[in-house]
Amino acid sequence: MQEADLFIRDIFARGDSLTTLLTGKHSFLDAELAPFYGVQAPAGGGFARVEAVPFRYGVLTMPAILAVLAHADQSAPVRRGKFIREQFLCTSPPDPPNNLVITVPKVTPEMTTRQRFEAHRTQATCAGCHTLMDPLAMPLEFYDEVGRHRDTDQGKPIDGRGELTMTSAVDPSVSTPEELGRKLAELPEVQDCVVFQWFRFASGHTEEAADGCMLDELKTRFKGSGQNLRDLLLGIATSDAFRNRIDM
């Protein structure tokens, strides 16, 4: 958790972009965490920035995120895909039918996680929701339930092919974690969603019709700044809507 916190804080402090947030290959490690990545611990004993950490491409590939979005004994494409859909695309899949019995596919030595979860998209009762979630997370199958990088699952090579379903991507196909982060950062709806998320956090409420002009200005500013995340926060904090109270 401290690694992820330091990584995100550093991006804002430096005025880095959304692309860096989703594809950055650096991280912050200490002597306890470095062996997890198979790298030499930084000098000094505490957390320090380490460049080019193997198999890490931004916040979506950090163990603090991956482990939370997993089950105790297996990765969880549904949880990881739902997180991407809601947090970076600002859309939510429909609720499952009330009479649907939800069970996590059991781990078996014959089938990979991908194979066990593919049934979601072949069953009519499941496909409508899971098509919006599962394909988004397939590139993250290169990480196990604790976020450790892997090349195989149940002795079989990882198949990371996924899809940016229901997005404006010209080429929605993705197959690696790095490609997933890069293509997400390029999507206009993801850039807009980041603006919405920070506006909601800063204002304490979801957007309303009266916020439309401010949000349009923020979206234009964010894209014009090269997706500078620090500048986005500055834009929110200095806006009239944020600084001035409106009595009803």
Secondary structure, 3 states (H helix, E strand, C coil): CHHHHHHHHHHHHHCCEHHHHHHCCCEEECCCCHHHHCCCCCCCCCCEEECCCCCCCCHHHCHHHHHHCEECCEECHHHHHHHHHHHHCCCCCCCCCCCCCCCCCCCCCCCCHHHHHHHHHCCHHHHHHHCCCHHHHHHHHHECCCCCECCEECCEECCCCEECCCCCCCCCEECCHHHHHHHHHHCHHHHHHHHHHHHHHHHCCCCCHHHHHHHHHHHHHHHHCCCEHHHHHHHHHCCHHHHCCCCC
